[in-house]
Amino acid sequence: MYETNLLFDYSKEPRRDILCIDCRSFYASVECAARDLDPLKTKLVVMSYPSDSPSERGSGLILASSPMAKKAYHITNVSRARDLPFPYPNDLVIAAPRMKLYMQKNMEINAIYKSYTDEENHHVYSVDESFLDVTNSLRLFNCASAYELAKKIQIDVYRKTGLYTSIGIGDNPLLAKLALDTEAKHTKKMKAEWRYEDVPEKLWQIQELTDFWGIGRRTAKTLNRMGIQTINDLAHANYYDLKSKLGILGAQLYAHAWGIDRSFLGKKIQPKEKSIGNSQVLTKDYTRKNEIELVIKEMADQVGTRLRRIHAQTQVISLWIGFSLGYVDLSGKKGFHHQMKVSATASSKKIAETLLLIFRRYYKNQDVRTISVGCSKLLFTDSIQLDLFSDPNQQVKEITADRAVDIIRSRYGFKSLVHANSLLDGGRAIARSSLVGGHAGGMAGIEGEKNDNKSYKKRVF
């Protein structure tokens, strides 16, 4: 007969000094700092807009918002121009996205983090979040506690970049992340410390399951059907029932509800399989089949180039098609996703042919807004596997042509050599070649937008 609950002995669990550091409203804060504006006092949104002038209302996507903008206009980082009051308020700063600048700042900030710990104990979680294991750094920086060192890092980042950071501190990465999201982001000093002893008073007091790291809406609904409504319920649920219904995820969630996380930042993790993909949201609804196929062929070219760059070949090719916002076809679907197995290849032409075969089989004249392609089950090899049913000389010519294109583009840039059909209506490859992460990477000037007040109000860290 099994016990229905497992108990954890914290004295046997690893105790480290882990920091989870988040740059507050990163993109928006970078734009504020570039304009000598206080990131916590300025109303600013980073928004892409189709027209040349942000003063014209359009369907622009808001990529980031400063804390004051979120509070004033009740918006999130996933909003559109129509969610803002119009005409735009005079005290609202609208900044075009500059992804190259954000990546540059990200590198600067992570360089600061690395000055406080070694490479193995620094893990970049996202563009604005990082984990640091500073267990062995306290004596080096003459700090009596992780909290004291966290304060030193906050001040260092602020002085060098003008950006504010929130820091969660914990015995392990899980507790540090929960301390950050649940408490540090909502306190004036922007720091919070959660240790094993704090689990009952802090972790178990989280009422919304989706506020917990690793629980999405679908998982929350599954737990709700099991009678689990809060993290306290999860921590005191029947462990074997959880594992029976949710598998390894159930066991993991139970351990997390007790604050247990035995992962180490310095441990190297080898992914079982790597995949290559490309996706984009089109600038408008594409209603013409030939224009959609043009974009698919361009994306096949980009993915093929990436495969050859890492000396890989794909054996599974996937296509995702998302219909226009609000559009639902006769079957009630908002899009479709299908894949095909192929002989190992890195040929842009072969990938394009496969994607078009999938597209033509399932496309029924729907309005399309999003397209994604993927290549998985990769083989890392430079050997060539010829198709017995095709002319070997032609295959060698195509492989040689792909490699020649790759060399020219790597030396002179993507625009130096493009397919002629990319110049047709609907072509996106040339426009997207200057994007970073799907967004504008331009370093458009900000002259004339400087604020006369070039000093921030002092902040207590």
Order of alpha helices (4+ residues) and beta strands (2+ residues): beta-alpha-beta-beta-alpha-beta-beta-alpha-beta-beta-alpha-beta-alpha-beta-alpha-alpha-alpha-alpha-beta-alpha-beta-beta-alpha-beta-beta-alpha-alpha-beta-beta
